[in-house]
Amino acid sequence: MILCFDLTRISSLQKLYGWIDLLKEGGAWGNKDIRFFLVGTKCDLVANNPSAIAPDQVDIFKKEFNIDLYFETSALDSNGVSDLFNQVASSMVELENKN
């Protein structure tokens, strides 16, 4: 499952708390057969952007929810997109082989 937020808007990271609550209610959060990927989008807009989310805020979020799989991506220049989808594919194969 891919949880995305906009690296230039802290409100988008804060909205993930609500999504995670829904995942907990539905039983998906904590399910060992589901991998969670945290993805910060618009990484091309972070440099010299005073409203950009500080890396330590992302680290706090990752630690709070025990998320190891974190990627920063840009749709504009495709930065990080291939890495993300390669890791998603690898995780799917790994889970399939495990079952």
N, C-alpha and C positions, 0 to 999 in steps of 0.2 A: 504494500500500500504506500502510495507516495503522498506525503504531506507537504504542500507547497506554501511558501510565503514570499512576499515581495521584500527584498533586502532594503528597499528605500522607504518602507512604511512599517513602523513598529506595530501599528494596529493590525496588520495582516498576521504578524507572529502571535499577537494576543488572541486573535480569533481562533487559532489552532487549539487553544484550551477548550473551547466549546466543541470542536470536532472530536477531540480526544475523549471528552465526556461522552459523546454519542457512541464512539467506538467501544468505550467501556461498558455502557448500557447494553449494547448489542452483543457483547461477548467477544468482539474481535481483538480488543486491546488485551495483550497478555497471552494471546493464542500463539503457541510455539510454532504453528504452521503458517503464520503470517509474518512476513518481514516488513518492517516499517522504515521508510526512507524519508529523511527530512531534506527538503530542497529549497534553498534560497534562490529566488529568481531575480533577474535584472542585475546580475553582478557587474555588468558593464556600466551601470549608472552609480555605483557606489563611490568611486574615487571622487574626492573633493565635494561630496554631497553631505551637507550638514544634517540632513534628516535621515541619513542611512543608519541602519541598525548596527550598533557596535558589536564586534566579534564576541566580546565577553557576554553580551545578552543572549546570543545564539548558544554559546557554551553552557550558560545557566539552564536554558531550555532543554538542551540535549541531556544534561546531567539529571535534571528533574524527571525526565521521562525515559531515561536510560536508552537513548537513541545513539547508536554508534555510526550508522550509515547516513552521512551528511554530505551533500553536494551543493555547490554553487553553480548556477547555470545562467546563460544568456541566450535568449531567442534571437537577439540581434546578430550576434557573431558566432553562435552555436557553441560557445565555450562551455565545457562541462557536460553537454548533452549526451555525447557518445559515451563518456565515462559512466554517467548515470544509467543509461539504458543497458550498457554492457554488464554493469553490476546487478541490475534488476534481472536480466536474463540469467546470469550465473546463479543468482539466488534461487530462481525458479527451478533451474535444473538441479541444484543441490537439494532443494526440498523434495522434488520429485524422486530423486534417487534414494532419499532417506525413507520415503514411504514405499 
